[in-house]
Amino acid sequence: MSNIAGSGCDILVPFNERKPLKEIEKSIIKRYRKELWSRFIKAIKDFELVKDGDKIALGISGGKDSILMAKLFQELKRHGQIKFELEFIAMDPGYHPNIKELLIDNCNYLNIPIHLFESDIFKIIDNIASDYPCYMCAKMRRGALYSKAQELGCNKLALGHHFNDVIETTMLNILYAGSFKTMLPKLKSSNFEGLELIRPLYYVREKDIERFTQNSGIWPLNCACMVAAKKTGSKRNEIKQMIKQLKDNFSEVDKSIFKAAQNVNMNAILGWEKDGQKYSYLDFYDET
């Protein structure tokens, strides 16, 4: 898979021609059952992400992760026993017309009926946060998606964060923020009452998403932000490369990072925070 640079956008370009839709959909259940479908279902069951009566808004950026998420949910609705509704929401934060056209074409071809709405996020980011655009852009995008989900009467918003996003976020917090905090599989919105964010690709590896995308012949959007395009590198990319190097000597290091957030020993940490209140292990040191 290669990159094409143009109009502030890198597009992942597969080597293969675009496969027929039925073949792409079948491959999710058959060819990539273990890597994609089974891990998607496991996350839904382990964390109770989808329940009867849910109306779920899927955030469709046009990237490889959200496209796969959309197809997985369509298969779940087609073959699953849970009764739920789906809304596919896509935001145009200020894309170049060619990028917007690619997003629409992909979704039309893959039978993903998106609600496309406009925003000026790229323009705003360029004015107020050009030095650190990605964090602010992600925050503003999420707020816009929450708002649209609420407008459509949804009680959940699904985003395409995957296994690698989870471990990279964990390491970013440890190394750059000096805190142990990970990306949760679901959480309730603090600003939009009644809305819950879910991450159904929590167990899915990025390499498997890339392989599915390439073999399907899909041209997904990567980053279409012209502000971020001016920057060379990022802390997240540094962490990604660091984990890759660590795996050369310890192939299971990514799994260990992931499991660390599930195996926190509260008797062996100096301090923690819960609901805005900070605690020290000394607060409980003399308790029997």
Order of alpha helices (4+ residues) and beta strands (2+ residues): beta-beta-alpha-alpha-beta-alpha-beta-alpha-beta-alpha-alpha-beta-alpha-beta-beta-alpha-beta-alpha-alpha-beta-beta
